[in-house]
Amino acid sequence: MAINQVNKEIPQEYAEKYQVYAGELAHINAYQEASRKIEPIRPRASKMVKDLREAIEKTGLQDGMTISFHHHFREGDFVMNRVMQEIADMGFRNISIAPSSIANVHAPLIDHIKNGVVTNITSSGLRDKVGAAISEGILENPVVIRSHGGRARAIATGDLHIDVAFLGAPSSDAYGNVNGTVGKATCGSLGYAMVDAKYADKVVIITDTLMPFPNTPISIPQTDVDYVVEIDAIGDPQGIAKGATRFTKNPKELLIAEYAAKIITNSPYYKNGFSFQTGTGGASLAVSRFIREAMIKDDIKAGFALGGITNAMVELAEEGLVEKIIDVQDFDHASALSLAKNANHYEIDANMYASPLSKGSVINQLDIAILSALEIDTDYNVNVITGSDGVIRGASGGHSDTSMACQMSMIIAPLVRGRIPTVVDTVNTVVTPGTSVDVVVTELGVAINPNRQDLIEHFKKIDVPQFSIEELKEKAYSIVGEPMPIQYGDKVVALIEYRDGSIIDVVKNV
């Protein structure tokens, strides 16, 4: 057993295979970029195939290979389930899947695991029934959870080799020029799919809107595409925003947002040209509204807004309060429309967004990141993957990426949820190390990481209640009591990779 730098025990077999977390920059070194096998397309050859089965056959898929999908359709995705059912019907077994994330709609994966079709999974997150099934130990091998930047890193280095990428495309021409802003199921940016298309040996584009050549603008180019198949429907656009974006009237969330906005607008980073990234929850969206009021009053404009984009960001840009939007994923239809029409709304891939091994991720230029949490502990470590019962029910996303790279990372969360404390002695699962977290914001007030004495000094006179993280924990425990320890089994069901590929924690079965 190895003990890593956040004091988590990592079983020796995984410590030897992956290395253990030893600090934010411990494993950031030069590397040789991965290569892929390319079969040239000859003049007048067609990339169109008649159906999914023919596409799968032409890729040369074999038992034991790794396939990937993207999650830009979120809860509206039809592609993964349809492809996996076809693969199962064709008799394939021992397939590894590497989707950029897994949603509630992908519950049919459970049967494919039980039937031996799927034996390995790597993803940013697992939700609902799939997460619960994995937590019960349904999969023989542990799932590997990677951040968005960590996944891009793994693909670029060859740590994650994709044999076939099956990529849903809102529109494509017959030669494989793809975008997400035209079609029946527009999702906007295809930032996560773009990395798969660049590095996979074979790329199959699955679309329900076939356009004349050339289909522009081009997000995924024809030079990365082997086959194109047209089906009746790739997804439900309404599912993209499902559960992601909501405006809040909750007094607790509004108070959290008000405190967060005061921290931002009184910070040393709040000046013309500052940059920020917010989340999609009620409190995060409310922060955007509070910041808007301050920016108008103070005559300050942001240089860029980053990340998963919502209509709240689009409105700031349309008002001239944000000069540019840098977009790796869209969370609602308004954002997809903005990407199509606004010349200052840019689409980027996950490598440019957050990979720690690129020649410069955009997050390295980020001033402020507003992030959520399921739990925060007294060392400022953050859990966004397992619930209070130890069950996997969340996603790593870009949490550890942005919090490490930005100038000031802010975790916003209620002090308690129901009868469950959010600020605790020790989080169930470390996803983001406390060294990456600067400020914790709750409805009672804020706690500033002692590592940031500059911020503690700067915020001495701010009109926001301030506590130590230990005091916030004690207040949480005084309301709901100290949580009982979770009874885990002995089987490791998930490995939590830090963004550099080292193991920062493991999740055991419950």
C-alpha positions in Angstrom: 0.0 0.0 0.0 1.3 3.5 -1.0 0.3 6.7 0.7 0.1 9.7 -1.7 0.5 13.4 -1.0 -3.1 13.9 0.0 -2.7 11.1 2.5 -4.8 8.6 0.6 -4.0 4.9 0.5 -3.4 3.5 -3.0 -3.1 -0.3 -3.4 0.3 -1.3 -4.6 -0.8 -2.8 -7.9 -2.3 0.6 -9.0 0.6 2.6 -7.5 3.0 0.7 -9.6 0.9 0.9 -12.8 0.0 4.5 -12.6 2.2 6.3 -10.1 0.7 8.0 -7.1 -0.2 11.6 -6.7 2.9 13.5 -5.6 1.9 17.2 -6.1 0.3 19.4 -8.7 3.2 19.5 -11.1 5.1 16.4 -10.1 4.5 14.4 -13.3 4.4 17.3 -15.8 7.3 16.4 -18.1 8.1 16.5 -21.8 6.6 13.6 -23.8 6.4 12.1 -27.3 3.0 12.7 -28.7 0.9 9.6 -29.6 0.7 8.4 -33.2 -2.2 6.8 -35.0 -2.7 4.5 -37.9 -4.0 6.2 -41.0 -5.4 4.6 -44.2 -5.4 7.2 -47.0 -8.6 7.8 -48.8 -8.2 7.6 -52.6 -9.7 10.0 -55.1 -13.4 9.3 -55.8 -13.6 6.8 -52.9 -16.8 7.3 -50.8 -16.8 7.5 -47.0 -20.5 7.0 -46.8 -21.8 3.7 -45.4 -25.4 2.5 -45.4 -25.8 1.8 -41.6 -24.0 1.4 -38.3 -23.3 -2.3 -38.8 -21.4 -1.6 -42.0 -19.5 1.2 -40.3 -18.5 -1.1 -37.5 -17.4 -3.8 -39.9 -15.4 -1.4 -42.0 -13.4 -0.1 -39.0 -12.1 -3.6 -38.4 -13.3 -3.6 -34.7 -12.2 -6.6 -32.8 -12.8 -8.0 -29.3 -10.6 -6.2 -26.8 -10.4 -2.9 -28.6 -11.1 0.5 -27.2 -13.9 2.7 -28.5 -14.9 6.3 -27.6 -17.9 8.7 -27.7 -18.4 12.3 -26.7 -21.0 13.7 -24.3 -22.0 17.0 -25.9 -25.6 15.7 -26.1 -25.6 15.0 -22.4 -29.0 13.5 -21.4 -30.2 13.8 -25.0 -27.6 11.4 -26.4 -28.9 8.6 -28.6 -25.5 7.6 -30.2 -23.7 5.6 -27.5 -26.7 3.4 -26.7 -27.4 2.7 -30.4 -23.7 1.9 -31.2 -23.3 -0.3 -28.2 -26.5 -2.3 -28.9 -25.2 -2.9 -32.5 -21.8 -4.0 -31.2 -23.5 -6.4 -28.7 -25.8 -7.8 -31.5 -22.7 -8.4 -33.6 -21.3 -10.6 -30.9 -18.3 -8.5 -29.8 -17.0 -8.9 -26.3 -14.3 -7.5 -24.0 -14.7 -3.9 -25.3 -13.2 -1.0 -23.5 -15.2 2.2 -23.7 -13.8 5.7 -23.3 -16.6 8.2 -23.5 -15.8 11.8 -22.4 -18.6 11.4 -19.8 -21.5 9.0 -19.0 -25.0 10.3 -18.3 -28.2 8.9 -16.8 -29.5 8.1 -20.3 -26.7 5.5 -20.7 -28.2 3.0 -18.2 -28.3 0.3 -20.9 -24.5 0.0 -20.4 -25.3 -2.0 -17.3 -26.6 -4.9 -19.3 -23.6 -4.7 -21.7 -21.3 -5.0 -18.6 -23.3 -8.0 -17.3 -23.1 -9.7 -20.6 -19.4 -9.2 -21.0 -19.6 -6.8 -23.9 -18.0 -4.0 -21.9 -15.2 -4.9 -19.5 -13.3 -1.6 -19.1 -14.5 2.0 -18.7 -12.7 5.3 -18.6 -14.7 8.5 -18.3 -14.9 11.9 -16.6 -18.0 10.8 -14.7 -20.7 8.3 -13.9 -24.2 9.2 -12.9 -27.4 7.6 -11.6 -27.9 3.9 -12.3 -24.6 3.4 -14.0 -22.7 5.0 -11.1 -24.6 2.9 -8.6 -24.0 -0.3 -10.5 -20.3 0.4 -10.7 -20.2 1.2 -7.0 -21.8 -2.2 -6.3 -18.9 -3.8 -8.1 -20.6 -4.9 -11.3 -17.5 -4.3 -13.4 -14.5 -6.6 -13.0 -11.9 -3.9 -13.6 -12.0 -0.5 -11.9 -13.3 2.4 -13.9 -10.6 5.1 -14.5 -12.0 8.6 -13.8 -10.1 11.4 -15.6 -10.6 15.1 -15.7 -11.4 16.8 -19.0 -7.8 18.0 -19.2 -6.5 14.6 -18.0 -8.4 12.8 -20.6 -7.0 15.0 -23.4 -3.5 14.4 -21.9 -4.0 10.6 -21.8 -5.1 10.5 -25.4 -2.3 12.8 -26.7 0.4 10.8 -24.8 -1.1 7.4 -25.9 -1.9 6.4 -22.3 -5.5 6.1 -23.7 -5.3 4.7 -27.2 -8.6 4.8 -29.1 -9.1 2.2 -31.8 -12.4 3.5 -33.0 -14.2 6.8 -32.2 -17.9 6.9 -32.8 -18.8 10.6 -32.9 -22.3 12.0 -33.1 -22.4 15.0 -35.4 -25.3 17.5 -35.6 -24.2 18.0 -39.3 -21.7 16.5 -41.7 -21.1 16.3 -45.4 -20.4 13.0 -47.1 -16.7 13.5 -46.7 -16.7 14.0 -43.0 -16.6 17.8 -42.4 -18.5 18.2 -39.1 -19.9 21.0 -37.0 -22.3 21.3 -34.0 -24.1 24.5 -35.0 -26.1 23.2 -38.0 -28.6 20.4 -37.9 -31.6 18.9 -36.1 -29.8 18.3 -32.9 -27.4 21.2 -32.5 -25.1 21.0 -29.5 -22.7 23.8 -30.2 -19.1 23.2 -29.5 -17.6 19.7 -30.2 -14.5 20.4 -28.0 -14.3 16.9 -26.5 -15.0 15.1 -29.7 -12.3 17.0 -31.6 -9.5 15.3 -29.5 -10.9 11.8 -30.2 -11.1 12.6 -33.9 -7.5 13.8 -34.0 -6.0 10.7 -32.3 -8.2 7.7 -32.9 -7.1 5.1 -35.5 -10.6 5.0 -37.0 -13.2 7.7 -36.8 -16.9 7.1 -37.6 -19.1 10.2 -37.9 -22.8 9.5 -37.1 -25.2 12.3 -38.2 -28.9 12.9 -38.8 -28.3 16.0 -41.0 -26.2 15.4 -44.2 -25.1 18.6 -45.8 -23.6 19.4 -49.2 -19.9 19.6 -49.4 -18.2 21.5 -47.9 -20.1 21.7 -44.6 -18.8 24.8 -42.9 -17.8 26.0 -40.4 -15.6 22.9 -39.8 -15.1 21.7 -36.3 -13.9 18.2 -37.2 -12.2 18.1 -40.6 -12.5 15.5 -43.3 -8.8 14.7 -42.8 -9.7 13.1 -39.4 -12.7 11.1 -40.6 -12.8 7.6 -42.1 -16.5 6.9 -42.5 -19.9 8.7 -42.4 -23.2 7.1 -41.6 -26.6 8.9 -41.6 -29.2 7.7 -39.1 -32.7 9.0 -38.3 -31.8 10.8 -35.0 -28.6 11.3 -33.0 -30.1 13.0 -30.0 -32.7 15.1 -28.4 -31.6 18.8 -28.2 -33.8 19.3 -25.1 -31.7 16.8 -23.2 -28.5 18.9 -23.6 -29.7 21.4 -21.0 -31.6 18.9 -18.8 -30.6 19.2 -15.2 -27.7 21.5 -16.1 -28.8 25.0 -16.1 -31.4 26.5 -13.8 -32.0 30.0 -12.4 -32.5 29.9 -8.7 -34.9 31.7 -6.3 -33.5 29.7 -3.3 -32.4 32.2 -0.6 -29.5 30.1 0.4 -28.1 29.8 -3.1 -28.7 33.6 -3.7 -26.7 34.4 -0.5 -23.9 32.1 -1.6 -23.9 33.8 -5.0 -23.9 37.3 -3.4 -20.9 36.4 -1.2 -19.0 34.9 -4.2 -19.7 38.0 -6.3 -18.3 40.2 -3.5 -15.2 38.1 -3.3 -14.7 38.4 -7.0 -15.4 42.1 -7.4 -13.2 42.9 -4.4 -10.4 40.7 -5.5 -7.1 41.9 -7.0 -8.1 40.2 -10.3 -11.2 42.3 -10.8 -10.2 44.8 -13.4 -10.6 45.5 -17.1 -9.7 42.4 -19.1 -10.2 39.9 -16.3 -11.3 36.4 -17.1 -13.6 33.9 -15.4 -15.2 30.5 -15.6 -18.5 29.7 -13.9 -20.5 26.5 -13.4 -24.1 25.7 -14.5 -25.9 25.3 -11.1 -28.3 27.8 -9.7 -25.8 29.5 -7.4 -23.2 29.8 -10.2 -25.7 31.4 -12.6 -26.7 33.8 -9.9 -23.0 34.8 -9.5 -23.0 35.8 -13.1 -26.0 38.1 -12.5 -24.4 39.7 -9.5 -21.1 40.2 -11.3 -23.0 41.8 -14.2 -24.5 44.4 -12.0 -21.1 45.2 -10.5 -19.4 45.4 -13.9 -22.0 47.9 -15.2 -21.6 50.0 -12.1 -17.8 49.9 -12.2 -17.5 50.2 -16.0 -15.4 47.0 -16.1 -15.3 44.5 -19.0 -14.0 40.9 -18.9 -11.5 39.9 -21.5 -12.9 36.4 -21.9 -15.3 33.8 -20.3 -14.3 30.2 -20.5 -15.5 26.6 -20.2 -18.9 25.1 -20.5 -21.0 27.9 -21.8 -24.5 28.9 -20.8 -26.9 31.6 -21.9 -25.9 33.7 -18.9 -22.4 34.1 -20.5 -23.9 34.7 -23.9 -26.0 37.6 -22.5 -22.9 39.1 -20.9 -21.1 39.0 -24.3 -24.1 40.4 -26.2 -24.2 43.3 -23.7 -20.5 44.0 -24.3 -19.5 43.0 -20.8 -17.4 40.0 -22.0 -15.3 40.6 -25.1 -14.7 36.9 -26.1 -16.3 33.5 -25.2 -13.9 30.5 -25.4 -16.1 27.4 -25.7 -15.3 23.7 -25.1 -19.0 22.7 -24.5 -22.4 24.3 -24.6 -25.1 23.7 -21.9 -28.1 25.2 -23.7 -29.5 26.0 -27.1 -28.8 29.7 -26.8 -25.1 29.0 -26.4 -25.0 26.9 -29.6 -26.8 29.6 -31.5 -24.2 32.2 -30.2 -21.3 30.0 -31.4 -22.9 29.9 -34.9 -23.4 33.7 -35.2 -21.0 35.5 -32.9 -17.5 36.0 -34.4 -16.1 36.5 -30.9 -17.4 33.2 -29.7 -14.7 30.6 -30.3 -14.7 26.8 -30.3 -11.7 25.0 -28.8 -10.8 21.4 -28.2 -10.2 19.8 -24.8 -6.5 19.8 -25.3 -6.4 23.5 -25.7 -8.9 24.0 -22.9 -7.2 22.1 -20.1 -4.5 19.5 -20.9 -1.6 19.9 -18.5 0.8 18.6 -21.2 -0.2 20.9 -24.0 2.1 23.9 -24.9 -0.4 26.1 -23.1 -4.0 25.5 -22.0 -6.4 28.4 -21.9 -7.0 27.7 -18.2 -3.4 28.9 -17.7 -4.6 32.4 -18.6 -7.7 32.2 -16.4 -8.1 34.6 -13.5 -11.1 33.2 -11.6 -12.9 29.9 -11.6 -16.1 29.3 -9.8 -16.6 25.6 -9.0 -19.0 23.4 -7.1 -18.4 20.5 -4.6 -20.2 17.6 -3.0 -17.7 17.8 0.0 -14.8 20.0 1.1 -12.6 18.9 4.0 -10.5 20.8 6.5 -7.4 20.5 4.2 -9.5 22.1 1.4 -9.6 18.8 -0.6 -12.7 18.6 -2.8 -14.9 15.7 -3.7 -17.2 16.0 -6.8 -17.5 12.2 -7.6 -19.0 10.3 -4.7 -22.1 11.0 -2.6 -22.3 10.9 1.2 -23.2 7.2 0.8 -19.9 6.5 -1.1 -21.8 5.8 -4.3 -20.3 7.3 -7.6 -22.8 10.0 -8.7 -20.8 12.8 -10.2 -18.0 13.8 -12.6 -14.5 15.0 -12.3 -15.1 17.4 -15.3 -12.6 20.3 -15.4 -12.5 20.7 -11.6 -9.0 19.8 -10.9 -7.8 21.4 -14.1 -9.2 24.9 -13.7 -8.8 25.1 -9.9 -5.0 24.4 -10.2 -4.3 26.6 -13.2 -6.4 29.8 -12.4 -5.3 32.7 -10.3 -8.1 32.3 -7.8 -10.3 29.2 -7.4 -13.6 29.4 -5.6 -15.6 26.5 -4.3 -19.3 27.5 -3.8 -21.5 25.1 -1.8 -24.1 25.1 0.9 -22.8 24.3 4.4 -25.2 21.4 4.6 -27.5 19.6 2.1 -30.6 18.2 3.8 -29.1 16.4 6.8 -25.7 16.0 5.2 -22.7 18.3 6.0 -20.8 19.6 3.0 -17.7 20.8 5.0 -16.2 17.7 6.7 -13.1 16.4 8.4 -12.1 14.2 5.5 -13.8 14.0 2.1 -14.8 10.5 0.9 -12.9 10.9 -2.3 -10.3 13.4 -3.3 -10.7 14.7 -6.8 -9.1 18.2 -6.4 -6.3 18.6 -3.9 -6.6 21.3 -1.3 -3.4 23.0 -2.6 -5.5 24.0 -5.7 -8.4 25.6 -3.7 -8.2 29.2 -2.6 -11.6 30.2 -1.3 -14.6 28.3 0.0 -18.0 30.1 -0.1 -21.0 29.1 1.8 -24.3 30.8 2.9 -22.7 31.5 6.3 -19.6 33.1 4.9 -16.2 32.2 3.4 -13.0 30.4 4.3 -9.7 31.4 2.7 -7.0 28.8 2.3 -4.1 29.7 4.7 -1.8 29.0 1.8 -3.1 32.3 0.3 -2.0 34.8 2.9 -2.1 37.4 0.1 -5.8 36.9 -0.3 -6.4 36.8 3.5 -4.7 40.2 3.8 -6.5 41.5 0.8 -9.9 40.6 2.1 -9.5 41.8 5.7 -12.0 44.5 5.4 -14.5 43.0 3.0 -18.2 42.9 3.9 -18.4 39.1 4.0 -18.3 36.9 7.1 -15.0 35.0 7.3 -14.2 31.8 9.1 -11.5 29.2 9.2 -12.4 26.0 7.4 -12.5 24.2 10.8 -15.1 26.7 12.0 -17.3 26.0 9.0 -17.0 22.3 9.6 -18.0 22.7 13.3 -21.0 24.8 12.3 -22.0 22.2 9.8 -21.7 19.4 12.4 -23.6 21.5 15.0 -26.5 21.6 12.6 -26.7 18.0 11.3 -24.2 16.0 13.5 -21.0 14.3 12.5 -21.4 11.9 9.5 -21.1 8.2 10.2 -18.2 6.5 8.4 -19.1 4.7 5.2 -18.8 0.9 5.2 -16.8 0.1 2.1 -15.9 -3.4 0.8 -12.4 -4.5 -0.3 -12.9 -4.2 -4.1 -11.6 -1.1 -5.9 -14.3 0.0 -8.3 -12.8 3.2 -9.5 -9.4 4.9 -9.8 -9.4 8.7 -9.6 -6.6 10.1 -11.8 -5.2 13.5 -11.1 -4.8 15.5 -14.3 -1.2 14.4 -14.7 -2.1 10.7 -14.8 -1.2 9.8 -11.2 -3.7 8.2 -8.8 -5.0 10.7 -6.3 -7.6 8.3 -4.8 -9.5 5.1 -5.2 -13.2 4.3 -4.7 -14.2 0.9 -3.2 -17.4 -0.9 -3.5 -20.3 -0.1 -1.1 
